[in-house]
Amino acid sequence: MKDEQIKTIVEAILNETILDDWYFYLLLFLVSLLGALFGSFVKSFGAEKGKYIAIESSLDTIKQQVSTTTKVTEQIKKDIELNVWREKDREMLKREKLEQYFSFILISKEAFHAEMENKLLKQENDYDEQAYNKADMLQALYLPELSSEHNEYRKAVIVYRDWLAVGMMEMQGRLQNGEKNVTPSPEHMAKYSEIVQGFNPSLIAISDKAKQVAIQINI
């Protein structure tokens, strides 16, 4: 409806020129009906538009959540793969160090005997002077599980070294008194058998514990 028509109707109502005309009432009804329909349409359109906006917003939120979840999932997957790789690498390293440690322990026992023969009996054996120190370092750095057993071996080493030092001091004293080609006294050497046997319990304990650690690594 044009503005001029609306203006004419309004003027007619104000001038009461068409109050007795049934056409006027019909026209008034139609105008009211159109207004109601238009208002309902606007209201419905606004509601539907709001729904679409809400759905679109929800979809955007879901997309962002899916994207974030995907990124987090990928990162977790990478972290797990990295941790698995690191764990395998640590297991390989630990297995290698365990083998080295046990080898140096056995070598050190033989080295102690060779050392005794060289320093007390004037022999010329070749041996690894650092075998025990290497084993001690490997245990401290890589094998805390063997700390108790290794400590018992350490005690046996201390007993041996004390005994060796006493024998060397005894020989040095006799040399200073003018003796030649001195050797340890029979009484001192008689203790050597007990010194050697002192290594055995700790060696057995180390061997048993090393086997347990190896089994755990290989599981």
Backbone bond lengths (Angstrom), bond angles and torsions (degrees), N, CA, C in turn:
res aa  C-N    CA-C-N  psi(-1)  N-CA   C-N-CA  omega(-1)  CA-C   N-CA-C  phi
1 M - - - 1.474 - - 1.516 108.67 -
2 K 1.374 112.44 134.93 1.451 117.73 -176.90 1.514 111.23 -78.42
3 D 1.321 114.28 160.58 1.467 119.99 -178.98 1.525 111.03 -62.54
4 E 1.380 118.18 -36.96 1.460 121.54 -178.50 1.525 111.13 -64.40
5 Q 1.326 115.91 -39.23 1.470 120.22 179.77 1.519 110.80 -66.01
6 I 1.311 116.06 -43.91 1.469 120.35 178.48 1.513 110.19 -61.12
7 K 1.350 115.38 -42.09 1.472 120.17 -179.92 1.517 110.83 -62.29
8 T 1.355 117.75 -41.61 1.470 122.56 -179.90 1.514 110.89 -62.83
9 I 1.357 116.66 -41.18 1.471 121.18 179.77 1.511 110.29 -64.78
10 V 1.317 115.11 -44.13 1.474 119.28 -179.85 1.508 110.51 -61.65
11 E 1.374 116.99 -44.08 1.468 120.35 -179.95 1.520 111.16 -64.17
12 A 1.320 116.93 -38.08 1.467 120.90 179.46 1.515 110.55 -64.30
13 I 1.322 115.80 -40.72 1.474 119.66 178.98 1.513 110.04 -63.99
14 L 1.338 116.23 -44.11 1.463 119.90 -178.61 1.518 111.57 -66.34
15 N 1.331 117.91 -36.56 1.470 122.07 -178.89 1.516 112.90 -85.62
16 E 1.384 114.30 -6.20 1.469 121.63 179.67 1.532 110.65 54.69
17 T 1.314 116.15 37.94 1.465 120.95 -177.71 1.514 112.52 -86.64
18 I 1.358 116.50 -17.19 1.465 117.22 -176.21 1.517 111.31 -129.76
19 L 1.299 117.28 25.00 1.464 119.84 -178.28 1.509 111.59 -65.23
20 D 1.348 116.07 -27.72 1.457 119.34 -178.68 1.531 112.26 -93.58
21 D 1.313 114.84 6.08 1.465 118.28 -177.57 1.519 109.68 -97.31
22 W 1.370 118.17 119.18 1.481 120.46 -178.51 1.524 112.29 -63.96
23 Y 1.323 114.85 -24.52 1.466 118.21 178.27 1.524 111.18 -63.38
24 F 1.294 113.72 -33.21 1.469 118.65 179.64 1.525 110.52 -63.05
25 Y 1.311 116.25 -43.78 1.478 119.54 -178.54 1.522 111.61 -66.61
26 L 1.307 112.78 -38.94 1.465 116.08 177.22 1.523 111.06 -62.95
27 L 1.319 115.46 -43.20 1.461 120.27 179.49 1.521 111.11 -64.25
28 L 1.315 115.29 -40.14 1.463 119.10 178.56 1.521 111.54 -64.06
29 F 1.330 115.88 -39.15 1.472 120.78 178.68 1.524 110.96 -64.46
30 L 1.336 113.78 -43.65 1.475 117.26 -179.93 1.515 112.07 -63.82
31 V 1.338 116.25 -41.08 1.480 119.93 178.16 1.523 110.47 -61.05
32 S 1.338 115.78 -43.83 1.476 120.43 179.33 1.521 110.67 -63.10
33 L 1.347 114.91 -43.28 1.469 119.54 -179.44 1.513 111.51 -62.85
34 L 1.341 115.36 -43.88 1.467 118.81 178.60 1.534 111.51 -62.97
35 G 1.332 115.56 -39.00 1.470 119.13 178.63 1.509 111.39 -63.83
36 A 1.351 115.54 -41.96 1.464 119.19 -179.97 1.519 111.34 -65.18
37 L 1.367 113.77 -44.10 1.467 117.95 179.13 1.523 111.72 -62.24
38 F 1.328 115.23 -42.84 1.469 119.05 179.74 1.528 111.58 -63.35
39 G 1.359 113.86 -42.18 1.475 117.84 178.54 1.515 111.95 -63.16
40 S 1.359 115.20 -41.34 1.469 119.51 178.36 1.518 110.92 -63.69
41 F 1.350 115.45 -40.24 1.468 119.29 179.82 1.525 111.47 -63.85
42 V 1.360 114.45 -44.67 1.470 118.96 179.64 1.522 110.80 -61.27
43 K 1.342 114.56 -43.49 1.462 119.44 -179.38 1.528 110.84 -64.24
44 S 1.348 116.03 -45.59 1.466 120.62 179.75 1.523 111.29 -63.92
45 F 1.350 115.05 -42.12 1.464 119.04 179.50 1.521 111.48 -62.39
46 G 1.351 114.70 -40.28 1.469 119.05 178.97 1.518 111.64 -64.44
47 A 1.364 114.93 -40.80 1.465 119.03 179.68 1.520 110.91 -65.30
48 E 1.362 116.19 -45.13 1.459 119.97 -179.92 1.524 111.37 -64.84
49 K 1.332 115.03 -39.20 1.470 118.59 178.49 1.525 110.30 -63.84
50 G 1.371 114.71 -38.89 1.471 118.59 177.47 1.518 111.56 -62.24
51 K 1.362 114.41 -39.65 1.472 118.46 178.39 1.523 111.03 -62.74
52 Y 1.337 115.74 -45.23 1.457 119.50 -179.82 1.527 111.38 -61.94
53 I 1.341 115.05 -41.10 1.468 118.91 178.82 1.540 110.16 -63.54
54 A 1.345 115.60 -42.53 1.467 119.82 179.81 1.520 110.76 -64.08
55 I 1.344 116.51 -43.38 1.469 120.32 179.04 1.521 110.71 -63.10
56 E 1.368 115.09 -44.80 1.466 119.05 179.01 1.526 111.04 -60.84
57 S 1.344 116.19 -41.77 1.462 120.39 178.34 1.520 111.00 -63.66
58 S 1.361 115.88 -41.29 1.464 120.05 179.05 1.521 111.10 -63.91
59 L 1.343 115.58 -40.91 1.466 119.30 178.55 1.523 111.29 -63.30
60 D 1.333 116.27 -41.45 1.468 119.98 177.25 1.526 110.68 -61.54
61 T 1.345 115.08 -42.09 1.471 119.17 179.44 1.523 110.65 -63.68
62 I 1.356 115.68 -43.41 1.469 120.16 179.28 1.524 110.80 -62.20
63 K 1.355 115.44 -42.48 1.466 119.17 178.52 1.531 111.05 -59.91
64 Q 1.328 115.72 -44.46 1.469 119.87 179.52 1.528 110.86 -62.76
65 Q 1.361 115.01 -41.89 1.466 118.89 179.88 1.526 111.23 -65.17
66 V 1.337 115.81 -42.42 1.468 119.71 178.48 1.518 110.57 -63.01
67 S 1.345 115.56 -42.65 1.464 119.81 179.03 1.520 111.06 -62.00
68 T 1.342 115.31 -44.96 1.470 119.71 179.32 1.521 110.92 -63.81
69 T 1.347 115.83 -44.27 1.466 120.62 179.66 1.523 111.04 -61.63
70 T 1.330 115.97 -41.10 1.467 120.32 179.02 1.526 111.05 -62.39
71 K 1.337 115.44 -44.63 1.465 119.46 179.22 1.520 111.08 -62.83
72 V 1.341 115.99 -44.29 1.464 120.15 179.74 1.520 110.35 -63.07
73 T 1.352 116.09 -42.71 1.468 120.87 179.60 1.515 111.26 -61.23
74 E 1.321 116.86 -44.47 1.464 121.26 178.62 1.524 111.27 -62.90
75 Q 1.340 116.10 -40.31 1.460 120.02 179.63 1.522 110.64 -66.05
76 I 1.347 115.82 -42.25 1.469 119.85 177.76 1.521 110.26 -61.70
77 K 1.341 115.67 -42.01 1.464 119.90 178.76 1.526 110.87 -60.75
78 K 1.333 115.74 -44.37 1.471 119.84 178.77 1.528 110.94 -63.37
79 D 1.338 115.79 -42.05 1.464 119.97 179.94 1.517 110.86 -63.01
80 I 1.346 115.65 -42.30 1.462 119.44 179.54 1.520 110.51 -63.32
81 E 1.336 116.45 -45.48 1.459 120.57 179.11 1.527 110.98 -61.60
82 L 1.338 115.95 -40.27 1.464 120.07 179.09 1.522 110.52 -66.47
83 N 1.345 116.35 -42.57 1.463 120.23 179.48 1.521 111.19 -64.76
84 V 1.344 116.24 -39.78 1.466 120.06 177.66 1.518 110.16 -62.67
85 W 1.340 115.80 -43.36 1.466 119.91 179.05 1.525 110.36 -63.26
86 R 1.331 116.02 -43.63 1.459 119.26 -179.95 1.525 110.97 -64.75
87 E 1.333 115.72 -39.32 1.463 119.59 179.64 1.524 110.74 -64.07
88 K 1.325 116.66 -43.50 1.460 120.29 177.46 1.525 110.27 -63.58
89 D 1.326 115.87 -39.90 1.464 120.02 179.36 1.521 110.57 -64.33
90 R 1.346 116.32 -41.51 1.466 119.90 178.03 1.523 111.24 -65.21
91 E 1.337 116.05 -38.63 1.459 119.58 179.42 1.528 110.83 -64.14
92 M 1.331 115.20 -43.01 1.467 119.12 178.36 1.529 110.62 -62.66
93 L 1.331 115.72 -43.93 1.462 120.39 180.00 1.531 110.64 -63.84
94 K 1.327 116.15 -43.40 1.463 120.46 -178.49 1.528 110.54 -64.58
95 R 1.334 116.04 -41.39 1.460 119.74 177.83 1.533 110.75 -61.35
96 E 1.325 115.28 -42.99 1.475 120.16 179.24 1.527 110.77 -62.50
97 K 1.346 116.72 -45.37 1.459 120.48 -178.42 1.528 111.55 -68.73
98 L 1.332 116.22 -33.23 1.467 119.50 177.40 1.524 110.73 -64.10
99 E 1.323 116.30 -42.86 1.468 120.69 177.53 1.523 110.74 -62.65
100 Q 1.319 115.66 -44.62 1.469 119.28 179.77 1.525 110.84 -63.28
101 Y 1.324 115.28 -44.50 1.464 119.62 -178.86 1.523 111.53 -58.77
102 F 1.319 116.44 -50.78 1.462 119.68 -176.79 1.527 110.84 -64.24
103 S 1.333 116.46 -37.05 1.471 120.04 177.52 1.526 110.87 -63.04
104 F 1.338 116.67 -45.04 1.468 119.63 -179.38 1.531 111.88 -67.61
105 I 1.325 117.44 -31.50 1.467 119.84 176.95 1.527 109.60 -62.92
106 L 1.330 116.20 -47.74 1.467 119.95 -179.86 1.530 110.90 -65.72
107 I 1.332 115.82 -40.62 1.469 119.41 178.55 1.518 110.48 -64.40
108 S 1.339 116.79 -36.98 1.466 119.60 -177.59 1.521 111.74 -64.39
109 K 1.318 116.55 -37.52 1.465 118.98 178.91 1.533 110.95 -63.26
110 E 1.325 115.92 -42.65 1.460 119.82 176.25 1.527 110.58 -67.34
111 A 1.336 115.80 -35.56 1.465 119.76 179.77 1.523 111.16 -65.41
112 F 1.341 117.47 -36.73 1.467 120.45 178.31 1.523 111.14 -62.45
113 H 1.322 115.26 -40.23 1.477 118.31 179.01 1.532 110.60 -66.62
114 A 1.334 116.15 -42.95 1.465 119.30 179.02 1.524 110.33 -64.42
115 E 1.324 116.68 -38.07 1.464 121.00 177.63 1.521 111.32 -62.38
116 M 1.329 116.11 -42.96 1.472 120.50 179.13 1.526 110.53 -60.63
117 E 1.338 116.98 -45.25 1.464 120.02 -178.81 1.530 110.85 -64.58
118 N 1.323 117.48 -38.75 1.468 120.13 -179.88 1.519 111.87 -67.85
119 K 1.353 117.14 -42.91 1.458 120.09 -172.44 1.528 113.86 -87.17
120 L 1.307 116.30 -24.49 1.467 118.26 -178.92 1.520 113.25 -109.24
121 L 1.340 116.58 -30.00 1.463 119.47 -175.12 1.524 112.83 -114.05
122 K 1.319 117.19 10.19 1.469 123.12 174.27 1.529 113.13 62.26
123 Q 1.319 116.83 34.42 1.455 120.64 176.10 1.529 109.45 -86.20
124 E 1.329 116.77 173.15 1.461 121.65 179.58 1.536 109.82 -130.55
125 N 1.291 115.35 58.40 1.470 120.60 -179.35 1.531 110.70 -79.38
126 D 1.324 115.29 146.13 1.463 121.04 170.51 1.533 108.20 -92.29
127 Y 1.303 116.16 130.90 1.465 119.56 179.26 1.527 109.41 -156.40
128 D 1.295 114.62 162.65 1.462 121.13 -179.16 1.532 109.13 -86.70
129 E 1.309 115.69 103.23 1.459 120.07 -177.79 1.539 112.49 -66.25
130 Q 1.324 117.49 -22.70 1.459 121.65 -176.27 1.533 113.73 -100.88
131 A 1.310 117.06 8.23 1.473 119.75 -175.60 1.524 111.60 -57.30
132 Y 1.329 116.61 -47.55 1.469 118.37 -178.94 1.530 111.24 -66.56
133 N 1.328 116.91 -41.27 1.470 119.81 179.59 1.530 111.46 -62.07
134 K 1.335 116.66 -36.97 1.462 120.66 177.66 1.534 110.46 -65.41
135 A 1.333 115.56 -44.67 1.462 119.58 178.50 1.529 110.74 -62.71
136 D 1.313 116.07 -40.73 1.467 121.04 -179.97 1.532 110.60 -62.35
137 M 1.324 116.78 -41.48 1.461 121.50 179.94 1.533 110.91 -67.33
138 L 1.319 117.01 -44.77 1.459 120.98 -179.56 1.528 111.63 -61.34
139 Q 1.324 115.93 -40.70 1.467 118.99 179.42 1.534 110.71 -64.60
140 A 1.327 115.84 -44.06 1.460 120.30 -177.26 1.529 111.63 -65.81
141 L 1.324 117.92 -36.55 1.459 121.54 -173.85 1.528 113.76 -87.67
142 Y 1.346 117.17 -34.15 1.455 119.24 -169.83 1.529 115.70 -124.87
143 L 1.318 118.05 -17.55 1.463 119.61 -170.62 1.527 112.37 -128.86
144 P 1.329 117.17 66.58 1.465 119.11 178.65 1.527 112.89 -63.68
145 E 1.353 116.56 -22.15 1.461 119.74 179.50 1.528 112.48 -63.33
146 L 1.327 115.87 -22.32 1.462 120.74 -176.48 1.520 112.72 -101.09
147 S 1.308 117.54 13.70 1.466 120.65 -175.01 1.523 112.45 -61.20
148 S 1.327 117.60 -42.94 1.470 120.92 -178.10 1.523 111.18 -66.28
149 E 1.327 116.76 -48.78 1.469 121.08 -179.48 1.531 110.80 -65.11
150 H 1.330 115.89 -40.13 1.462 119.24 179.64 1.531 111.04 -66.30
151 N 1.299 116.89 -35.51 1.464 120.18 179.27 1.527 111.20 -63.56
152 E 1.325 116.65 -35.55 1.469 119.69 176.48 1.530 110.63 -66.52
153 Y 1.314 116.45 -38.20 1.464 119.97 176.29 1.524 110.14 -65.62
154 R 1.322 116.25 -38.32 1.460 121.11 178.14 1.536 110.67 -60.19
155 K 1.298 116.90 -40.90 1.464 120.79 178.24 1.528 110.95 -61.90
156 A 1.330 116.34 -40.83 1.463 120.17 178.48 1.526 110.59 -65.62
157 V 1.342 116.26 -36.33 1.470 120.36 177.64 1.527 110.28 -65.01
158 I 1.323 117.00 -40.74 1.466 121.00 179.74 1.528 110.09 -62.96
159 V 1.331 116.70 -42.69 1.473 120.84 178.27 1.522 110.09 -61.30
160 Y 1.334 116.87 -44.48 1.461 120.80 178.62 1.526 111.26 -61.26
161 R 1.318 117.17 -47.06 1.470 120.30 -176.56 1.528 111.32 -66.63
162 D 1.311 116.95 -35.39 1.468 119.50 175.63 1.521 110.12 -63.58
163 W 1.322 116.29 -44.21 1.472 121.29 178.95 1.526 110.63 -62.42
164 L 1.347 117.01 -43.89 1.461 121.12 179.86 1.528 110.28 -63.03
165 A 1.315 116.87 -43.20 1.463 120.97 -179.23 1.523 110.91 -62.75
166 V 1.331 117.63 -40.21 1.471 120.83 178.57 1.526 110.19 -63.36
167 G 1.339 117.36 -42.87 1.468 120.96 179.17 1.519 111.63 -63.31
168 M 1.330 117.41 -41.67 1.456 120.13 -179.85 1.529 111.47 -68.13
169 M 1.331 116.73 -37.28 1.463 120.15 177.39 1.528 110.95 -66.51
170 E 1.308 115.23 -38.56 1.474 119.36 177.93 1.519 110.72 -62.45
171 M 1.331 116.93 -45.50 1.456 121.28 179.17 1.530 110.97 -64.96
172 Q 1.327 117.40 -40.40 1.446 120.97 179.70 1.525 110.88 -62.97
173 G 1.321 117.44 -39.26 1.466 121.39 178.18 1.513 111.81 -63.75
174 R 1.295 116.33 -40.44 1.474 119.52 179.99 1.521 111.66 -69.89
175 L 1.342 115.84 -35.03 1.467 119.01 176.05 1.521 110.49 -64.45
176 Q 1.310 116.93 -39.01 1.457 121.06 178.59 1.527 111.84 -66.94
177 N 1.290 115.95 -24.76 1.474 120.30 177.71 1.529 112.29 -85.50
178 G 1.331 116.20 3.13 1.458 119.13 174.27 1.504 115.08 101.90
179 E 1.297 118.63 -3.40 1.459 119.96 178.64 1.524 109.97 -71.41
180 K 1.308 114.82 152.71 1.456 121.15 178.92 1.534 109.46 -123.18
181 N 1.357 114.07 152.15 1.464 120.43 179.44 1.535 111.67 52.66
182 V 1.301 114.82 47.47 1.463 119.32 -176.54 1.530 110.46 -76.78
183 T 1.279 115.94 149.57 1.466 123.90 174.80 1.526 107.77 -132.51
184 P 1.313 117.14 161.73 1.462 118.70 179.33 1.525 110.91 -60.64
185 S 1.285 116.26 152.45 1.466 121.29 179.13 1.528 109.90 -67.01
186 P 1.325 116.79 150.86 1.465 120.04 177.03 1.536 111.90 -56.92
187 E 1.334 116.42 -34.45 1.466 119.83 179.56 1.541 111.00 -63.80
188 H 1.336 114.28 -40.25 1.469 117.76 -179.67 1.528 110.58 -69.57
189 M 1.321 117.84 -44.29 1.458 121.05 -178.14 1.529 111.60 -67.58
190 A 1.319 116.85 -25.20 1.465 119.79 179.46 1.525 111.38 -64.01
191 K 1.313 115.79 -23.42 1.467 119.74 -179.58 1.534 112.65 -80.75
192 Y 1.330 115.86 -11.04 1.463 118.89 -174.09 1.529 112.63 -65.28
193 S 1.313 115.78 -38.07 1.459 119.22 -179.75 1.538 110.87 -58.56
194 E 1.309 115.41 -42.59 1.469 119.70 178.10 1.518 110.91 -66.46
195 I 1.340 117.06 -36.71 1.462 121.18 178.20 1.528 110.40 -61.85
196 V 1.319 116.48 -45.35 1.471 120.80 -179.09 1.527 110.88 -64.78
197 Q 1.305 116.04 -43.51 1.461 119.91 179.43 1.530 111.66 -63.67
198 G 1.303 116.29 -25.67 1.462 120.27 178.69 1.521 113.43 -63.85
199 F 1.335 117.03 -21.61 1.461 120.30 177.29 1.533 112.81 -75.55
200 N 1.323 116.23 -28.90 1.461 120.49 -168.18 1.537 115.00 -60.02
201 P 1.345 119.78 -48.64 1.471 118.31 -178.47 1.537 113.13 -58.23
202 S 1.313 116.55 -42.67 1.465 119.11 -179.55 1.529 111.37 -70.29
203 L 1.328 117.14 -34.05 1.465 119.84 177.29 1.522 111.05 -65.65
204 I 1.324 116.78 -40.60 1.467 120.45 177.75 1.528 109.99 -64.96
205 A 1.329 116.34 -42.68 1.473 120.61 179.40 1.527 111.01 -63.51
206 I 1.325 116.13 -41.48 1.465 120.04 178.29 1.516 110.82 -63.54
207 S 1.332 116.54 -42.68 1.458 120.97 -179.92 1.529 111.14 -62.07
208 D 1.323 116.76 -45.27 1.471 120.62 -179.86 1.528 111.39 -64.42
209 K 1.336 116.91 -43.51 1.458 119.95 -178.51 1.530 110.89 -69.73
210 A 1.320 116.84 -36.11 1.464 120.60 177.89 1.529 110.48 -62.32
211 K 1.317 116.94 -37.28 1.466 120.39 177.59 1.528 110.44 -65.40
212 Q 1.327 116.91 -41.00 1.466 120.50 178.38 1.525 111.45 -63.36
213 V 1.331 115.83 -43.41 1.472 119.89 179.14 1.532 110.04 -63.78
214 A 1.327 116.72 -40.11 1.473 120.59 179.08 1.513 111.19 -63.01
215 I 1.328 117.58 -39.08 1.470 121.34 178.71 1.519 109.98 -64.56
216 Q 1.327 117.20 -43.19 1.461 120.98 179.33 1.521 111.46 -63.20
217 I 1.314 116.80 -37.77 1.460 120.36 179.58 1.528 110.60 -66.72
218 N 1.320 116.81 -37.04 1.463 121.75 -173.73 1.525 113.26 -85.62
219 I 1.335 118.13 -4.65 1.468 120.39 179.48 1.527 109.83 -68.63
